[in-house]
Amino acid sequence: DRLYLCNFQDEDAEEVHDAVLQSAAHLSPHIGLLALRDEWEGNPQRMLDMVLGRGRGINKVELAIRDRQSSRFLGCVSVIRDHPDGGATMLGYWLLEDALGQGYASEAVEALTRLLLRTEAMVRLEIECDNVASLRLARRLSFVYEGACEVPWPGGESRPGERWLRRAVTVDHNNSP
């Protein structure tokens, strides 16, 4: 438990804005936010509003990933409920460049997955992967390959990717031995 997940606060805007800009070269192929950089650069509150989906009609929750000892911002993990493909809930995540390769994404996604799959209404989670690190994370966390997909990108574009699923284990007590 080297990290914790928490809601973003408006006072986080400047720290997150600066951290994303410092890791822009690393993040730009992975998060659409940087494709829209000209809409928020220099305006930390606008960037945070975009991260949180404020004013865009998106049913999602974004949580900050923070180091437990220092409270340093490391990245973000998100839950998008009303995915365009239908019933599944999608998980998304990204880390700052200097937080890569240390297991933070695995730890954050696993903690959120366990929490979501314990809730009664949540039975299917998915991750859409368009890079090798995300594919490895999905396999490591027992997500199962479902098939090819198009990963949405800003401006109505999409990129080829893979969809990985993890379901809640349900027990039918009526048919148990």
C-alpha positions as CSV (number, residue, x, y, z in Angstrom):
1,D,0.0,0.0,0.0
2,R,2.4,2.6,-1.2
3,L,-0.3,4.8,-2.7
4,Y,-3.8,6.0,-2.1
5,L,-6.6,7.1,-4.4
6,C,-8.6,10.3,-3.7
7,N,-10.9,12.7,-5.4
8,F,-9.4,15.6,-7.2
9,Q,-9.9,18.9,-5.4
10,D,-10.0,22.3,-7.2
11,E,-6.8,23.2,-5.3
12,D,-5.0,20.3,-7.0
13,A,-5.4,22.1,-10.4
14,E,-2.0,23.8,-10.5
15,E,0.0,20.8,-9.3
16,V,-1.7,18.4,-11.8
17,H,-1.4,21.0,-14.6
18,D,2.4,21.4,-14.1
19,A,2.9,17.6,-13.6
20,V,1.1,16.8,-16.9
21,L,3.1,19.4,-18.8
22,Q,6.4,18.0,-17.4
23,S,5.4,14.5,-18.6
24,A,3.7,15.7,-21.9
25,A,6.1,13.9,-24.2
26,H,5.5,10.6,-22.4
27,L,1.7,11.1,-22.0
28,S,0.7,12.5,-25.4
29,P,0.4,9.1,-27.2
30,H,-1.7,7.8,-24.3
31,I,-4.1,10.4,-23.1
32,G,-6.4,12.5,-25.3
33,L,-6.1,15.5,-22.9
34,L,-2.8,16.4,-24.5
35,A,-4.4,16.4,-28.0
36,L,-6.5,19.3,-26.6
37,R,-3.6,21.1,-25.0
38,D,-4.3,24.4,-26.6
39,E,-7.6,24.5,-24.8
40,W,-6.1,24.3,-21.3
41,E,-2.4,25.1,-21.3
42,G,-1.7,28.0,-18.9
43,N,-5.2,27.5,-17.3
44,P,-4.9,24.8,-14.5
45,Q,-8.6,25.0,-13.5
46,R,-9.7,24.5,-17.1
47,M,-7.4,21.4,-17.4
48,L,-8.8,19.9,-14.2
49,D,-12.4,20.6,-15.4
50,M,-11.5,18.7,-18.6
51,V,-9.9,15.8,-16.7
52,L,-13.0,15.5,-14.6
53,G,-15.4,15.7,-17.5
54,R,-17.1,18.8,-16.1
55,G,-19.6,20.2,-18.6
56,R,-19.2,17.4,-21.1
57,G,-22.0,15.1,-19.9
58,I,-19.7,12.2,-19.3
59,N,-20.6,9.9,-16.4
60,K,-17.1,9.3,-15.0
61,V,-15.1,9.5,-11.8
62,E,-11.5,10.5,-11.9
63,L,-9.3,9.7,-8.9
64,A,-5.8,11.0,-8.2
65,I,-3.1,8.5,-7.6
66,R,-0.9,9.8,-4.8
67,D,2.1,8.5,-2.9
68,R,1.1,7.5,0.6
69,Q,4.2,9.0,2.3
70,S,4.7,12.2,0.4
71,S,1.2,12.8,-1.1
72,R,2.9,13.5,-4.4
73,F,0.6,13.3,-7.4
74,L,1.6,10.3,-9.5
75,G,-1.2,9.9,-12.1
76,C,-4.9,9.3,-12.5
77,V,-7.3,6.3,-12.6
78,S,-10.8,6.7,-14.0
79,V,-14.1,4.9,-14.0
80,I,-16.4,5.6,-17.0
81,R,-19.9,4.1,-16.5
82,D,-21.9,4.9,-19.6
83,H,-19.5,3.6,-22.1
84,P,-20.7,4.0,-25.7
85,D,-20.5,0.2,-26.3
86,G,-23.2,-0.5,-23.6
87,G,-23.2,-2.3,-20.3
88,A,-19.6,-2.5,-19.3
89,T,-17.8,0.0,-17.1
90,M,-14.5,1.0,-18.4
91,L,-11.3,1.7,-16.4
92,G,-8.7,4.1,-17.5
93,Y,-5.4,5.2,-16.0
94,W,-2.2,7.1,-16.7
95,L,1.0,7.9,-14.8
96,L,3.5,10.6,-14.9
97,E,6.8,9.6,-16.6
98,D,8.8,9.5,-13.4
99,A,6.3,7.1,-11.8
100,L,6.5,4.5,-14.5
101,G,7.8,1.0,-14.0
102,Q,7.3,1.0,-10.2
103,G,4.0,-0.9,-10.0
104,Y,1.8,2.1,-9.2
105,A,-0.6,1.6,-12.1
106,S,-1.0,-2.1,-11.2
107,E,-1.6,-1.2,-7.5
108,A,-4.1,1.5,-8.3
109,V,-6.1,-0.4,-10.9
110,E,-6.2,-3.6,-8.7
111,A,-7.5,-1.6,-5.7
112,L,-10.2,0.1,-7.7
113,T,-11.1,-3.1,-9.5
114,R,-11.6,-5.0,-6.2
115,L,-13.7,-2.2,-4.8
116,L,-15.9,-1.9,-7.9
117,L,-16.4,-5.7,-8.3
118,R,-17.5,-5.9,-4.6
119,T,-20.4,-3.6,-5.3
120,E,-23.6,-5.4,-6.3
121,A,-24.3,-3.4,-9.5
122,M,-20.8,-3.9,-10.9
123,V,-20.3,-7.2,-12.7
124,R,-18.1,-6.4,-15.7
125,L,-15.1,-4.1,-16.0
126,E,-13.1,-3.5,-19.1
127,I,-9.8,-1.9,-20.1
128,E,-9.2,-0.8,-23.7
129,C,-5.5,-1.1,-24.4
130,D,-3.5,0.5,-27.1
131,N,0.0,0.0,-25.8
132,V,2.2,-2.8,-24.5
133,A,2.3,-1.6,-20.9
134,S,-1.5,-1.6,-20.6
135,L,-1.7,-5.1,-22.2
136,R,0.7,-6.4,-19.6
137,L,-1.2,-4.7,-16.8
138,A,-4.5,-6.3,-18.0
139,R,-3.0,-9.8,-18.1
140,R,-1.2,-9.4,-14.7
141,L,-4.5,-8.3,-13.1
142,S,-6.5,-11.3,-14.5
143,F,-8.4,-9.4,-17.1
144,V,-9.3,-11.7,-20.0
145,Y,-8.9,-10.8,-23.7
146,E,-12.2,-10.1,-25.4
147,G,-11.2,-8.9,-28.8
148,A,-10.1,-6.0,-31.0
149,C,-11.7,-2.6,-30.5
150,E,-11.3,1.0,-31.5
151,V,-10.0,3.2,-28.7
152,P,-11.8,6.6,-28.8
153,W,-9.6,9.7,-29.3
154,P,-10.4,13.4,-29.3
155,G,-11.9,14.9,-32.4
156,G,-14.0,11.8,-33.1
157,E,-11.0,9.8,-34.1
158,S,-10.1,6.3,-32.8
159,R,-7.1,4.1,-32.6
160,P,-6.9,0.3,-32.9
161,G,-6.6,-1.5,-29.6
162,E,-7.7,-4.5,-27.6
163,R,-10.5,-4.9,-25.1
164,W,-9.8,-6.9,-21.9
165,L,-12.5,-7.8,-19.3
166,R,-12.7,-8.8,-15.7
167,R,-16.0,-10.0,-14.2
168,A,-17.2,-10.3,-10.7
169,V,-17.3,-13.9,-9.5
170,T,-20.9,-14.8,-8.5
171,V,-22.0,-17.7,-6.5
172,D,-25.4,-19.4,-7.1
173,H,-26.3,-20.5,-3.6
174,N,-29.4,-22.3,-4.9
175,N,-27.3,-24.7,-7.0
176,S,-24.4,-25.1,-4.6
177,P,-23.6,-28.7,-3.4
